Structure formats: structure tokens, C-alpha cells
């Protein structure tokens, strides 16, 4: 059973930073390395949106709102994907979800709350 477990969320003031982690378990051998991994977020009353994505070969793409402030990375040896979030703004407040996908396989974590408020 594949599980994605996020951590690192919390409450910060505007301008602060957080580092989210997502540990993936249940994938045999080195299969984590072939998965594209992404971070999505969903704010109250809004649709879930892509924040950042990293492919199996390390290529990344970001939502316009995240460019220059957020960095996605992965450690295949630890089956973990990270999202470093700097210069946080109140509009970054949302539940952040980790996603892993490979062809017809698609998995989601339970989410971690990020609140940016003064």
C-alpha cells in the first residue's frame, strides 16, 4: 500500500518560511525515483491547484505564484520530496498536498495546513 505523509506545515508570519516534506512508503526498490512528484494546495472555497512539480529526471515547474519563492526538490534515497517556501504571503494559506504519479498510478497525501498570518 502506497502512502504519502506530509509534514512541516504550521503557522508563520508574512515573510516567514517553511519547509514541507513528503515521505513516500510502499513502493518497492527504487520505484520512487521514477515517479513525478508534486505539491498542490487548496485554500478554503477554492479548487486545488498545482504549486510545484518535479519529474523523475529532476525537471521542475512552478505556478506563477510560487516562482522565485518556492523550491521543490527530491531525495530519491529517502523517498522524500520537499517544498521550501520562502517569503510567505497570507495568500499562501492553504492545505498543501503531496502527489506522486507514474502513468496510471496516482497517489495523494492527507495534506498539511499552512497558515500565513500576522
Buried (B, 14 or more C-beta within 10 A) or exposed (E): EBEBBBBBBEEBEEEBEBBBBBBBEEBEEEBBEBBBBBBBBBBEEEEBEBBBBBBBEEEBEBBEBBEEBBBBBBEBEEBBBBBBBEEBEEEBBBBBBBBBBBEEEEBBBEBBEBBBEE
